[in-house]
């Protein structure tokens, strides 16, 4: 999906050193609008890794997938790692690019403005995601699901997903009992999210059934 608009452009002089940093900060404030209230279904989808080109575009590295949730939203929310305050900006253009999402935000019209946004976490309301197709699931809907096997034995809870380049892998956390002199601990099972192993997924019930043994 490609979003298009025709923002006004401006010519700016090149700046170096502290003057450049001050100018970049001013442009970041012009791009981002602080907010006191945010949607209660915000999902962190990635982070701004770098500027893209010279016309104010940014490059967002999605945490997983191809960034479909980013491409479907007209407005993104942002937060600095370790901070609690959010800001928002309207998306003028966005498209997929080699496993990342490149985009231009309203008010970001040159590379300095885009570079001032590097490192920001990018959040989008879950309600803005496009509808998933049959047998397709968003990773955020799988987090927290309880996983059982065909014998109705508990395998644990989904705490994350991995992408190994071939398929997605569920990270399933469980409590491993104490053995000999080793105390009980939280461990993980890695279950490939493919039809051979994952039998059913019930998003509403938060339950996944997998053909997987306790000793795998």
trRosetta pair geometry for C-beta under 8 A, 3 or more apart (Angstrom, degrees):
i j d omega theta_ij theta_ji phi_ij phi_ji
1 71 4.5 127 59 162 113 120
1 72 7.0 79 50 -78 162 57
1 94 7.4 17 100 93 90 93
1 95 7.1 -152 89 -111 46 64
2 93 7.1 -8 -175 -161 77 83
2 94 7.2 -169 -138 80 41 47
2 95 4.5 6 -103 -85 83 113
3 71 7.8 179 -21 -162 105 68
3 74 7.5 158 -132 -109 154 72
3 91 6.3 69 76 127 157 102
3 92 6.8 171 118 139 111 31
3 93 5.2 -175 84 -131 81 35
3 94 5.0 32 24 29 113 78
3 95 7.6 -157 20 -52 65 75
4 92 7.9 5 -168 158 20 73
4 93 6.0 36 -100 -104 41 91
5 92 4.4 -100 44 -162 125 90
5 93 6.6 -133 26 -53 81 78
7 92 5.6 -27 -39 -137 120 162
7 104 7.2 -134 10 134 141 132
7 106 6.7 180 -103 -126 132 64
7 109 6.5 -140 124 -96 128 101
8 109 7.5 -30 94 -109 62 146
9 55 7.5 -48 -119 -147 117 98
9 109 5.8 167 -130 -169 56 120
10 109 5.8 70 29 116 88 148
10 110 7.5 -75 72 -38 82 116
12 23 7.9 142 174 178 135 138
12 110 5.5 -87 28 -28 128 169
12 112 7.2 -96 98 27 147 133
15 19 4.6 -122 -174 113 117 102
15 20 4.0 167 107 -82 96 73
15 23 5.2 107 44 10 159 148
15 112 7.3 50 42 -105 104 152
16 19 6.7 40 65 55 42 103
16 20 5.4 -5 -128 -29 10 125
17 20 6.0 120 54 14 33 99
17 21 7.4 -69 137 -2 38 97
18 21 5.5 -54 -149 37 38 111
18 22 6.3 39 153 -19 69 102
19 22 5.8 -52 -149 36 32 110
19 23 6.4 30 153 -17 64 107
20 23 5.7 -56 -148 38 32 110
20 24 6.2 34 154 -22 66 106
20 112 6.7 -128 -165 -129 88 123
21 24 5.6 -51 -145 35 32 112
21 25 6.5 35 155 -20 63 103
22 25 5.8 -54 -152 34 32 112
22 26 6.6 32 152 -18 64 104
23 26 5.7 -54 -152 35 34 112
23 27 6.5 30 152 -17 66 106
23 112 6.0 -9 112 159 109 146
24 27 5.7 -57 -150 38 33 109
24 28 6.4 38 151 -24 66 103
24 112 5.0 -123 -92 174 84 90
24 113 7.1 -174 -139 -91 64 31
24 115 6.1 -60 -135 85 132 96
24 116 3.8 174 171 -76 92 109
25 28 5.6 -50 -148 30 34 113
25 29 6.7 32 154 -16 64 102
25 116 6.2 -178 -76 -141 31 129
26 29 5.9 -55 -155 35 33 110
26 30 6.6 32 148 -19 65 106
27 30 5.4 -53 -149 35 38 114
27 31 6.4 36 153 -20 68 104
27 107 7.6 163 -173 150 73 94
27 108 7.2 92 162 -114 108 65
27 110 7.6 -86 -138 55 157 95
27 112 6.0 109 21 113 158 93
27 113 3.7 -114 155 -105 136 84
27 116 5.5 149 77 16 98 153
28 31 5.8 -57 -148 36 32 108
28 32 6.1 -4 166 11 69 113
28 113 7.0 171 -63 -154 51 64
28 116 3.7 -129 -57 137 107 127
28 117 6.0 165 -119 -68 97 68
29 32 6.6 -68 -129 55 26 87
30 107 4.9 -165 131 -177 88 126
30 113 7.5 -63 66 -131 110 119
31 89 5.5 -1 160 -110 80 141
31 105 5.4 72 -167 105 111 126
31 106 7.3 152 -144 86 68 53
31 107 4.1 -178 -101 96 57 117
31 108 4.8 39 -108 -57 132 89
31 113 6.0 129 -47 -180 130 110
31 116 7.7 149 20 82 133 118
31 117 6.7 -64 89 -69 153 122
32 78 6.1 -79 -122 53 125 136
32 87 3.7 38 176 145 112 144
32 88 7.1 126 -155 52 70 23
32 89 5.5 -69 -100 -55 54 109
32 117 7.6 147 -45 -107 116 102
33 87 6.0 150 70 -167 34 87
33 88 5.5 -35 63 62 91 76
33 89 6.7 142 11 -81 84 59
34 85 6.7 -25 -142 173 102 116
34 86 7.6 123 -154 92 56 50
34 87 5.1 -51 -92 -103 44 87
35 38 5.9 103 110 -71 130 80
35 77 7.4 -68 34 -128 141 104
35 86 5.3 -36 59 95 102 98
35 87 6.4 145 4 -124 84 31
35 88 5.3 40 -28 -6 131 110
38 42 5.7 -5 147 -40 121 139
38 77 5.9 74 -138 -132 123 156
38 86 5.0 39 -65 52 138 163
38 88 8.0 163 -111 -58 94 117
38 123 7.8 24 -175 107 140 142
39 42 5.5 132 76 -51 89 81
39 77 7.9 -147 28 -32 94 147
39 125 4.3 0 85 -100 161 116
39 127 7.3 -122 -174 24 148 115
41 125 5.1 65 83 -159 95 79
41 126 4.1 -91 158 27 115 103
41 127 5.7 90 77 -18 147 91
42 77 6.0 -52 -130 55 130 147
42 123 4.4 22 -177 168 112 125
42 124 7.1 144 -146 72 67 18
42 125 5.9 -50 -88 -90 53 54
42 126 7.6 -148 -93 -19 6 77
43 69 6.9 -47 79 164 126 163
43 123 6.4 157 73 -154 32 76
43 124 6.1 -31 59 65 85 69
43 125 7.4 89 10 -157 84 13
43 126 5.3 87 -23 -68 122 82
43 140 4.9 -30 -137 -106 141 158
44 63 6.9 67 121 -25 86 143
44 121 5.5 -32 -140 176 113 118
44 122 7.2 114 -155 76 63 46
44 123 5.2 -43 -91 -94 55 83
45 60 7.9 32 105 160 98 130
45 62 5.9 -41 159 -135 85 82
45 63 6.2 -146 -178 13 34 100
45 67 6.7 100 157 -131 122 71
45 69 5.2 -148 -104 79 146 123
45 70 5.5 -175 116 -56 149 95
45 122 5.6 -56 62 99 88 96
45 123 6.9 140 6 -117 82 30
45 124 5.5 6 -12 15 134 108
46 60 4.8 95 106 167 136 98
46 61 5.2 -177 -167 87 112 47
46 62 4.2 -77 -73 -107 129 35
46 63 5.4 -150 -85 -23 61 70
46 67 6.5 -18 -24 -105 146 104
46 70 6.8 -24 21 -61 125 138
46 101 7.2 144 48 29 163 114
46 121 7.7 167 99 -156 32 57
46 122 5.0 -5 69 49 75 116
47 60 6.9 170 85 -151 22 73
47 61 5.9 -13 59 54 73 94
47 119 6.7 -22 176 -163 116 26
47 120 6.5 171 -156 88 74 40
47 121 5.2 -43 -99 -103 88 49
47 122 6.2 -178 -96 2 27 87
48 58 5.1 -40 -140 179 112 130
48 59 7.1 110 -159 72 64 48
48 60 5.7 -45 -95 -97 55 71
48 61 8.0 138 -128 13 9 78
48 78 7.9 2 -16 -128 122 119
48 117 5.0 -47 129 128 170 94
48 118 5.5 -133 115 -120 103 35
48 119 6.4 -29 70 26 90 25
48 120 4.8 29 17 49 118 86
48 122 6.5 109 -41 -46 78 110
49 59 5.3 -54 60 99 96 98
49 60 6.9 138 4 -129 86 20
49 61 4.5 68 -39 -21 128 112
49 100 7.2 -84 28 -133 133 138
49 118 7.0 -5 153 -142 16 87
50 58 7.5 161 91 -159 37 64
50 59 4.9 0 62 46 80 117
50 115 7.7 -10 -164 -109 56 70
50 118 6.1 24 -101 -110 35 113
51 57 7.0 106 -175 82 67 59
51 58 6.2 -61 -118 -108 45 56
51 59 7.1 54 122 4 8 91
51 111 5.0 85 164 -154 155 78
51 114 3.7 105 -121 109 97 120
51 115 4.7 -44 -39 -64 126 72
51 118 7.2 -65 -35 -62 73 105
52 57 4.1 -62 74 108 98 107
52 58 6.0 81 8 166 99 6
52 59 4.3 117 -56 -49 113 93
52 97 7.7 101 -145 73 150 162
52 102 4.6 -105 100 -137 174 115
52 114 7.0 -119 26 177 59 154
53 57 5.0 44 44 39 109 118
53 111 7.2 -139 110 -86 47 97
54 110 6.8 -19 168 -155 66 65
54 111 4.8 -48 -135 -43 53 114
55 104 7.1 -36 115 -102 93 134
55 109 6.9 -48 -178 -172 62 48
55 110 6.9 -47 -140 -105 26 38
55 111 7.6 28 -3 -52 19 71
56 104 5.4 69 104 -139 96 103
56 105 7.6 -117 154 48 105 67
56 108 3.8 152 -177 136 109 76
56 109 4.5 -40 -50 -103 149 6
56 110 5.3 19 -64 0 88 19
56 111 7.0 -110 -69 -59 39 31
56 113 5.3 -1 -125 69 93 119
56 114 5.2 163 -157 -46 39 105
57 93 7.3 -52 -107 78 104 119
57 102 5.4 27 168 176 124 100
57 103 6.5 161 -154 84 82 24
57 104 4.8 -61 -96 -72 69 85
57 108 7.6 135 -70 119 20 121
57 114 6.1 14 73 -104 28 149
58 102 7.0 175 86 -151 41 59
58 103 5.8 -21 58 64 86 77
58 104 7.4 142 10 -95 75 38
58 105 6.9 16 4 -9 123 103
58 108 7.0 -14 -31 145 102 164
58 114 4.9 -171 -74 -153 76 100
58 117 5.7 -54 -99 83 140 133
58 118 8.0 -170 -140 -77 106 59
59 97 7.4 -88 -127 73 95 129
59 100 5.3 18 -174 148 94 146
59 101 7.6 147 -159 79 49 44
59 102 5.3 -24 -101 -99 67 80
60 67 6.7 117 98 -124 113 144
60 70 6.2 -177 94 -144 151 161
60 100 6.2 156 74 -178 49 90
60 101 4.5 -20 61 66 107 95
60 102 7.4 -179 17 -84 76 28
60 103 6.5 9 -6 14 117 112
60 122 5.5 -7 -139 -5 130 159
61 100 5.6 -48 -95 -118 53 102
62 65 5.9 -78 138 71 145 70
62 66 6.8 107 28 164 160 9
62 67 4.0 -141 -64 -70 134 87
62 70 6.7 -128 -89 -8 106 133
62 99 7.8 -128 35 166 103 65
62 100 7.0 176 -1 -131 81 46
62 101 6.3 78 -46 -8 101 107
63 139 8.0 -129 100 75 105 151
64 139 5.1 42 81 -16 150 159
64 161 5.9 47 -111 87 157 117
64 163 5.8 155 -137 -32 85 124
64 168 7.5 59 -167 -117 124 115
65 68 6.2 -59 144 3 134 94
65 139 6.9 -151 -25 -14 116 117
65 163 7.7 -168 -47 -76 40 145
66 96 5.6 -2 173 -121 106 136
66 99 7.1 -99 -118 -130 70 43
66 101 7.9 109 159 -63 59 93
67 70 4.2 -32 179 32 97 122
67 71 6.0 99 121 -24 88 94
67 96 6.4 162 58 -101 113 88
67 100 7.2 47 -24 -178 146 31
67 101 3.9 -139 139 -45 165 124
68 71 5.8 -59 -149 38 34 109
68 72 6.3 28 157 -20 68 110
68 129 7.0 61 113 -151 97 87
68 130 6.2 -88 163 33 111 110
69 72 6.0 -60 -146 35 31 109
69 73 6.7 22 161 -19 64 113
69 124 5.0 163 148 77 105 144
69 126 7.9 -44 -137 -121 132 44
69 128 6.9 93 -166 93 80 91
69 129 4.6 -38 -110 -102 91 90
69 130 7.9 -146 -95 13 48 73
69 138 7.2 74 -57 -135 119 130
70 73 6.4 -70 -153 32 28 105
70 76 7.2 17 -140 -95 81 122
70 94 6.5 -148 138 -175 91 144
70 101 4.8 168 100 54 145 179
70 103 7.4 -121 161 -43 114 143
70 122 6.8 30 -108 134 115 137
70 124 6.2 -156 -92 -39 50 148
71 94 5.4 -170 -119 120 61 120
71 95 7.2 63 -119 -112 112 27
71 96 6.7 -32 -71 -47 138 85
71 101 6.4 -142 -59 -129 85 128
72 124 7.9 104 68 173 86 147
72 128 5.7 157 109 148 100 82
72 129 5.9 97 65 -140 149 29
72 130 4.6 -156 -98 -34 147 88
73 76 6.2 109 107 -73 128 69
73 91 6.7 97 105 9 73 142
73 124 4.6 -147 -29 -143 161 120
73 125 7.2 141 -115 38 129 77
73 128 4.2 53 -95 147 96 145
74 90 6.4 -13 154 -152 81 81
74 91 5.6 -149 -163 47 36 97
74 128 7.9 -138 17 -148 67 131
75 88 5.8 17 176 -179 106 116
75 89 7.2 174 -152 87 69 32
75 90 5.5 -40 -100 -105 78 57
75 91 6.6 -149 -79 -1 24 88
76 88 6.8 170 90 -150 43 69
76 89 6.1 -13 61 60 86 79
76 91 5.9 78 -12 -53 100 110
76 103 8.0 95 -16 114 145 161
76 105 7.4 -87 42 -102 116 114
76 122 5.4 -28 -174 -158 129 96
76 123 7.0 131 -174 63 74 48
76 124 6.0 -47 -120 -80 72 84
77 86 5.2 -9 -176 -171 110 122
77 87 7.2 154 -159 80 62 36
77 88 5.0 -35 -102 -95 65 85
77 122 7.5 126 72 -164 51 47
77 123 4.1 -39 75 72 102 102
77 124 7.1 174 23 -76 87 33
78 86 6.7 135 68 -160 44 68
78 87 5.0 -26 62 65 99 87
78 88 7.0 168 13 -90 82 31
78 89 7.0 20 -11 4 123 102
78 117 7.5 -74 -139 -156 156 101
78 120 4.4 -5 -163 175 114 130
78 121 6.6 144 -156 73 56 56
78 122 6.2 -21 -99 -101 74 53
78 123 7.0 -170 -74 20 24 87
79 83 6.0 -160 -178 80 87 92
79 84 7.5 -30 -151 -163 126 12
79 85 6.9 162 -128 84 87 44
79 86 5.2 -46 -74 -101 98 67
79 87 7.6 157 -77 19 50 71
79 120 6.9 131 58 -163 26 80
79 121 4.9 -23 64 58 81 110
79 123 6.7 34 2 -13 105 125
80 83 4.2 44 69 20 97 128
80 85 7.8 18 25 62 96 85
80 119 7.0 26 -133 122 77 104
80 120 6.4 -58 -84 -112 55 67
80 121 7.3 158 -111 10 8 91
81 119 7.0 -88 2 169 106 95
81 121 6.2 114 -67 -35 70 112
86 123 7.3 -60 -131 44 121 139
89 105 4.2 21 139 -166 136 127
89 106 6.1 -169 -178 44 89 82
89 107 7.0 -109 -144 38 115 116
89 108 7.8 42 -179 -18 151 111
90 105 6.8 128 74 -161 46 72
90 106 4.3 24 65 -2 100 127
91 94 5.3 -6 175 -35 130 120
91 103 5.6 -46 -146 -172 105 129
91 104 7.6 114 -162 76 60 48
91 105 6.2 -50 -102 -105 50 63
91 106 7.7 -89 -52 -18 8 83
92 103 7.8 136 53 178 64 81
92 104 4.8 -44 62 95 109 96
92 105 6.7 133 5 -147 92 12
92 106 5.5 125 -46 -68 106 68
93 103 6.0 175 92 -150 64 57
93 104 4.5 36 41 31 101 101
94 101 6.0 6 -169 178 100 108
94 102 7.3 170 -145 89 53 44
94 103 4.0 -3 -101 -104 82 105
94 104 7.8 -145 -64 26 58 56
95 101 7.2 169 86 -152 26 69
95 102 6.2 -16 62 61 76 86
95 103 7.6 157 16 -80 52 65
96 99 7.9 57 -174 -43 96 9
96 100 7.5 147 -160 82 58 37
96 101 5.9 -46 -102 -101 50 67
97 100 5.4 -32 75 71 83 84
97 101 6.9 120 23 -124 85 18
97 102 4.5 18 9 -6 142 111
104 108 5.9 -156 -164 80 72 106
105 108 4.6 63 62 8 86 123
105 117 7.6 125 20 -81 142 166
107 113 7.2 -156 130 -172 72 144
108 113 4.3 -178 -139 123 71 124
108 114 5.4 91 -178 -72 124 71
108 117 7.1 -31 -103 -19 141 139
109 113 6.2 60 36 22 51 152
110 113 5.4 99 58 7 69 102
110 114 7.4 -137 102 -2 37 91
111 114 5.5 -59 -149 40 38 111
111 115 6.0 38 155 -22 72 106
112 115 5.8 -54 -144 36 30 110
112 116 6.7 37 154 -27 62 102
113 116 5.9 -52 -157 25 31 115
113 117 7.4 25 149 -18 59 105
114 117 6.0 -62 -164 29 39 111
114 118 8.0 64 142 -47 63 81
115 118 5.8 -15 -165 -20 50 114
117 120 5.3 -52 -180 5 75 129
124 128 5.5 -103 169 65 101 129
124 129 7.4 112 119 -63 121 76
125 128 4.7 96 70 -7 89 103
126 129 5.9 -29 -170 -4 49 116
126 138 7.9 154 -144 103 93 159
126 140 6.4 -138 -107 108 112 147
129 132 7.8 3 139 -46 120 83
129 138 6.1 -14 -169 -78 161 154
132 136 4.2 -155 180 98 98 99
132 137 6.0 59 -171 -95 163 26
132 138 6.1 -131 -69 -29 129 84
133 136 4.3 62 57 10 76 133
137 141 5.6 -122 -174 72 93 120
137 142 5.9 82 139 -51 131 108
137 201 6.0 -72 -62 136 151 157
137 203 6.6 -179 -131 -75 112 120
138 141 4.8 87 67 2 86 105
138 142 7.6 -165 95 -7 48 87
139 142 5.7 -63 -156 35 41 110
139 143 6.8 51 151 -34 72 95
139 161 4.9 -110 -140 20 120 146
139 168 7.5 -148 -92 -151 106 146
140 143 5.9 -38 -152 13 38 115
141 203 4.9 -9 166 -142 121 120
142 145 5.4 -58 -165 2 55 128
142 158 5.3 -72 148 129 85 163
142 161 6.8 64 82 -57 132 124
142 170 7.1 -110 156 -113 134 105
142 193 8.0 -10 -144 -115 166 142
142 201 7.4 -45 -105 -151 99 126
142 203 7.6 -71 -76 -111 57 86
142 208 7.2 39 -147 -55 95 136
143 158 5.7 -131 -123 112 32 103
143 159 7.0 46 -147 -146 83 21
143 160 6.9 27 -110 -83 101 37
143 161 7.8 -98 -71 -20 84 95
144 157 6.4 -18 -151 -177 33 111
144 158 6.4 -35 24 68 21 88
144 206 6.1 -50 115 -150 92 122
145 157 7.0 162 81 -154 36 66
145 158 4.7 23 49 17 84 123
145 201 7.6 -15 -157 -149 164 85
145 203 7.7 -73 -88 -120 127 46
145 206 4.7 -158 -114 -173 65 64
145 207 6.1 -168 -167 -71 96 12
145 208 5.0 73 136 -14 133 103
146 154 7.0 -51 -177 -137 104 97
146 156 7.8 -154 -148 120 59 24
146 157 5.7 -37 -100 -99 56 76
146 206 6.2 66 8 129 82 90
146 207 5.5 -20 65 -110 88 68
146 208 7.3 -178 88 28 41 73
147 154 7.5 101 83 -164 57 57
147 155 4.3 -56 106 66 103 111
147 156 5.8 -1 49 64 106 59
147 157 6.9 174 7 -98 86 22
147 158 6.3 101 -37 -46 113 85
147 170 7.1 127 -79 140 150 149
147 172 5.1 -54 32 -128 149 135
147 191 7.1 170 -167 18 157 158
147 207 7.9 149 -90 -163 32 52
147 208 4.7 -23 -106 73 77 103
147 209 7.7 159 -158 -92 60 21
147 210 5.8 3 -171 4 108 119
147 212 7.9 -3 156 53 120 135
148 152 5.6 1 170 -145 133 40
148 153 6.3 152 -158 71 81 33
148 154 5.6 -46 -101 -98 81 44
148 155 6.2 170 -109 3 22 89
148 207 7.2 -11 12 -165 104 98
148 208 7.6 161 26 85 60 53
148 209 5.7 -25 74 -110 83 70
148 210 7.6 160 84 27 34 74
149 152 7.2 -84 71 -15 60 14
149 153 5.1 -6 39 53 105 88
149 155 5.8 100 -39 -48 89 115
149 209 7.2 100 -145 -164 15 69
149 210 5.8 -52 -105 77 64 71
149 211 6.8 84 -155 -127 86 22
149 212 5.2 -126 -103 63 109 66
149 213 6.7 80 -129 -92 164 28
149 214 7.3 -113 -2 -48 147 70
150 199 7.0 91 -80 -19 93 156
150 209 6.9 85 -80 175 54 106
150 210 8.0 -99 -33 96 73 34
150 211 5.6 23 -29 -107 119 67
153 214 5.8 -62 128 -59 146 113
154 174 7.3 150 129 -123 92 119
155 172 5.5 3 130 152 102 150
155 174 6.4 -102 160 -63 42 138
155 189 5.9 -73 176 44 104 155
155 191 7.4 46 151 -48 150 143
155 210 6.5 -33 7 50 162 120
155 212 6.0 44 -103 90 150 121
155 214 7.2 -147 -103 -99 74 63
156 172 4.2 124 77 159 116 91
156 173 5.1 -168 175 84 130 35
156 174 3.2 -103 -80 -62 117 90
156 175 7.9 160 -108 0 99 55
156 188 7.8 -169 119 -131 168 46
156 189 6.2 156 26 21 135 110
157 172 6.7 153 69 -155 22 69
157 173 5.6 -26 62 58 80 87
157 174 7.6 144 13 -76 65 62
158 161 7.5 11 -174 -61 111 81
158 170 5.4 -69 -118 -163 104 107
158 171 6.8 98 -156 71 61 58
158 172 5.8 -39 -88 -98 53 70
158 173 8.0 123 -132 13 7 79
158 208 7.0 65 -38 12 125 140
159 171 5.3 -71 65 106 82 104
159 172 7.3 134 9 -124 83 20
159 173 4.5 39 -16 -12 134 119
159 188 7.5 -96 43 -112 123 109
160 171 4.2 2 66 46 83 133
161 168 5.4 -10 -176 -172 120 108
161 169 6.6 147 -163 74 65 49
161 170 6.1 -35 -107 -105 77 44
161 171 6.4 -146 -79 5 25 90
161 193 7.2 -10 -137 -21 113 143
162 168 7.0 146 77 -161 46 57
162 169 4.3 -18 61 59 99 105
162 171 6.3 92 -20 -47 97 103
162 190 7.2 -18 28 -141 134 112
163 167 8.0 -133 -142 121 61 22
163 168 5.7 -32 -96 -102 70 67
163 169 7.6 -173 -78 16 23 81
164 167 6.8 1 48 54 97 53
164 169 6.0 51 -18 -16 110 121
167 192 5.7 52 95 -163 131 100
167 193 6.3 -163 155 62 104 72
167 194 5.3 -11 -174 -61 161 109
168 192 7.7 122 86 -162 48 56
168 193 4.2 -23 89 46 97 127
169 190 5.2 7 170 -174 124 95
169 191 6.8 151 -165 73 71 35
169 192 5.5 -43 -106 -100 77 49
169 193 6.4 -162 -99 -5 19 87
170 189 8.0 9 101 101 93 83
170 190 7.1 157 76 -156 54 44
170 191 4.5 -17 57 63 108 93
170 192 7.7 -48 14 31 81 1
170 193 5.3 109 -35 -63 92 98
170 198 7.8 113 -16 -79 135 123
170 208 7.5 -165 -117 112 165 166
170 210 7.9 -130 46 -75 148 150
171 188 5.5 -26 -167 -160 84 128
171 189 7.9 146 -161 74 39 47
171 190 6.3 -15 -102 -103 58 71
172 188 6.4 132 69 -161 46 68
172 189 4.4 -23 67 62 107 94
172 190 7.5 -174 21 -78 83 23
172 191 5.8 29 -9 2 127 114
173 186 5.7 3 -171 -178 108 106
173 187 7.3 157 -149 84 60 33
173 188 5.4 -36 -94 -97 59 75
174 186 7.4 161 82 -152 27 63
174 187 6.1 -27 66 66 76 80
174 188 7.5 137 19 -105 73 27
174 189 6.5 27 5 -9 118 105
175 184 6.3 14 177 176 95 113
175 185 7.7 173 -154 94 58 25
175 186 6.0 -42 -100 -99 57 62
175 187 7.7 106 -142 20 12 79
176 179 7.8 -47 154 -15 101 109
176 184 6.4 174 90 -156 58 63
176 185 5.3 -9 57 64 105 73
176 186 7.2 146 12 -125 85 10
176 187 4.2 47 -29 -2 124 125
177 184 5.4 -40 -146 -107 32 98
178 182 6.3 178 -156 94 64 61
178 183 5.3 -39 -109 -149 102 33
178 184 4.6 -62 -49 -48 76 72
179 182 5.1 1 62 57 77 109
182 185 7.6 -59 160 -8 100 117
189 212 7.1 111 162 158 142 141
189 216 6.9 69 -146 82 116 96
191 197 5.9 -164 -176 138 93 140
191 198 7.2 110 143 -67 116 91
191 210 5.5 -12 -170 -158 150 162
191 212 5.5 -51 -115 -82 120 158
192 196 7.4 11 90 61 123 103
192 197 5.4 109 68 26 86 142
192 198 7.8 -125 102 -21 60 98
193 197 7.8 -95 -105 72 18 110
193 198 5.6 19 -147 -25 54 146
194 197 5.9 67 64 25 76 92
194 198 6.6 141 63 17 27 99
195 198 6.5 -69 -106 62 27 79
196 211 7.4 -96 145 56 55 127
197 210 5.4 11 155 -162 84 96
197 211 5.3 -130 -144 56 49 85
197 212 5.9 49 -167 -59 107 98
198 201 6.6 16 167 -51 120 101
198 208 6.4 -44 -145 -173 102 110
198 209 7.6 114 -164 82 57 51
198 210 5.3 -36 -102 -105 54 85
198 211 7.9 -118 -52 15 14 77
199 209 4.6 -51 64 102 110 98
199 210 6.4 177 6 -104 86 24
199 211 5.9 100 -45 -33 109 88
200 207 7.9 6 107 112 101 91
200 208 7.1 180 91 -150 58 45
200 209 4.5 27 45 38 93 110
201 207 7.9 169 -154 92 38 53
201 208 5.3 -2 -110 -110 71 84
202 205 4.0 5 125 40 124 109
202 206 7.3 -36 99 25 84 20
202 207 4.7 6 55 58 110 90
202 208 7.5 -160 28 -72 67 43
203 206 7.2 23 -176 -74 32 44
212 216 5.5 -95 -170 25 82 150
213 216 4.6 122 60 -32 84 96
